[in-house]
């Protein structure tokens, strides 16, 4: 009888352990759901205040904190300072509506690796988490400056994709404004009239926004004739 073969399967890596810190219960549930939808990540807890987060972090091994900066008992960066003073090196992704670049600089100095501005879509957070996982997976000694640059580049948001040939940024902005201003959606014909372009051109811009995930479309059935496509702006939240 042949000896049993050794199991050569590659072991499954441990998931990245995430603590969600968010005082709004609806947002906290949404952020938890978002994280759990990304392969390779697991939520180890949810905290509504900085104090609760600090107590959880003292007893729960955590790799990453998804941190709201405005908490009932203080600013989120106060929590980060307390963690660093206690020797806790968990990485932090700040989730905030704050657009103060001074706060961003303070966060960077404390080791905040990413910022996600509210409101945001699942795809936005997924991108940040995947980039963080890529950065975290880098290990060993860099062979040179290029390798260091590549590791750090993993944390940066991607540059906007180039627009299809024939589209311009100015017209895209005008179409976007028309679309965002139409709460009940808008057709290509109505967009063309509002912006001052042809219906075919308007549809090209609208379809570009759909492909970019910034709009969706659905047929609208009128009283007579063929259904017309109606485009709607996709909310960030």
N, C-alpha and C positions, 0 to 999 in steps of 0.2 A: 504494500500500500504506500502510495506517495505521501510524503509529509505534507501537512496543511500549508497552503500558500499564505505568506504574510499579506496582510491587508495593506495595499499600496495606495489606497484612496487618500487624497489630500485632506487633512483635517479642516473642518469648517472653522473659519476665524470667529473669534468672539465678537459679538455685536458691540458697537460703540454705545456706551451707556449715557443716556441723556436725562437731565432733570429740567423740566419745564417750570419756569417761574413767571407767573402771570396772575394779576389780581382779578381780572375779569373772568368769571367762570365760563362764559360762552367761548371767549377767545382761548382760554386755557384748554378746553376740550378740543377746540379746532386745532390748536397747535400740537396737542398730543396725537390726535388722529393723523395730522400731516406727517409727523416724525415716524409714526408706526407704519406708514405707507411706504417709507423709503427702505429698501433692503439694506441690511447691515447696521441698522440703528434700532435701539430698544429704549423705551421710556422707563426709567426706574422710579419715577415719582413726579408729583405735581405740587408746587408750593404757591400760596397766594400772597405771601409777604416775604420780606427779606429775612426776618427772624426764623420763619418756618423753613426757608431754604437753607439757612445756615445750619439748623439742627439736622435737617435731612442729610446734608453733605457731610456732617460729622460722623454719621453712622452708615451712610450708603455710598459704596464706591461709585464714582461718577467720572466720566471722561469729558463730558461737554454739558455746559449750562446754557439753555435757551432762555435768555434773561430779558424781561421787560424792564425798562429803566425807570419807570414811574410806578413805585410801589407805595402802599398805604403807610408804611413805616420808614420810608426814606428812599433816596435815590439808589438805583441799581448799582451804580459805581461804588457806593459806600459798601455794598455787599462784596463786591470784587476786592476792594481794599482789605476788608476783614478776612477774606479767604486767603489772600496773599500773605497777610500778616501771620495767619495761622499755619502757613506752609502748604496750603491747598493749591495745587497747580492745575486744577481743571480748566480746560479752555472755555471760552465764553463767546457765544454769538448773541449780540444785542438785538433785541426786537423792540422797536420804538417808533413813535411818531415824531420824535425830536429830530430837527434838522440843523441843530447848532453844531457847527464844525469844531468849536472849542470842546464840546462834549466828546466828539469823535476822537480828537487828539488825546484827551484824557484817557479815554477807553483804550486806545492803542498802547499808551504807555503802561497800562495795567494788564495788557495781554489779551484784550478783546480781539478776536481773530476775524470776525465778520460783523457787518451791520446789515439788518434787514428792516427797511422802513415800512411801517404800517400805513395803509392796509396793503396786503400782499396776497398773491395767489399761491396755491400749493406748488406749482412749478418753480416759482421763485425760491421758496424755501428748499425744495428738493435740490435745486442747482447748488445752493450754498452748502447744503449738507454733503452732497456728492463731492464738491470741491474740497471741503474739509477732510473727508475720508481719504481723498487722493493725497492731500498734504500730509495727513497723519501716517499714511502707509510708507512714506519715504523714510528710509533708515540707512544707517551706515555713514561712512565718511564720503563727502563729496570729492569728486576728482578735480573739480575746478569751479570757476565762477559761473560757467554756463549751467552746471548742475544745480548750484545753489539758486540761481535765477529761476530755473524751471520748477524747483520745489516751491518757491515763494509764489510763482505765477499761478499755481494751482488754487490759491486762495482768492485770486482776483476774479471779479465778474467778467464774463465774456464781453468782447466788444460787440456792439450791435451789428447784426448781419447786414451786408451790403444790400441795397434795394435792387430789384430787377431792373434791367436796362430799360430806359425810357421813363422811369419814375423819378420825380424830384422831391426833395425834402420839403420844399415850400408847399407844393400841392398836397403832399401827404399830410402835412400839418393842418391844412385847410379841410381836407376830407375828415381827418380825425376829429376836429372841432365840430364839424357838422354831425358826425356820428354820435359824439358824446352828448351833444345837445338834444338829441332825439330820444326821449325816454321810452317811446313806444316802438323804436326802431325806425329805419329809413331804407327806402329802396335806392337802387342805383340811379333811377331817373330823378328822384327827389334830390339826391346828393349832387348830381350833375347840375341841376338848376341852382342849387344853393351855392355851389362853388364856382360855377361858370365854365364847366368843362363838358365834354361829350359824355353820353351815358356809358359808352364802351370804356372810356378812360376811367370814369368813376368806378365802374365795376372792377377794373384792374387794381385800383387802389384798395377798394373794399376787400377784394379777395386776398390781397397782400396782407391786410390786417388780420384776416381770418387765419391765414397760414402762420402768421407770427403769434397767434394766440391772443390777440387783442380784441377780436370781434368774433361773433358767431352769426350764423345765418339760418333761416328757416323759411319754408314757403308760406306765403299768405294767400289764402283762397278768397277771391272776391266773388261778386254776384255772377259774373260771366267771364269767359275767357280763361286763359291759362293762369296758373298761380304765379305770383310775383315773389321773388326772393326779397326778404326783409332782413337787414343787417342790424345787429345790436352790439353796442360796446360791452366788452367783458369787464365787470368790476374787478378791482384789484384785491378784493377781500373775499 
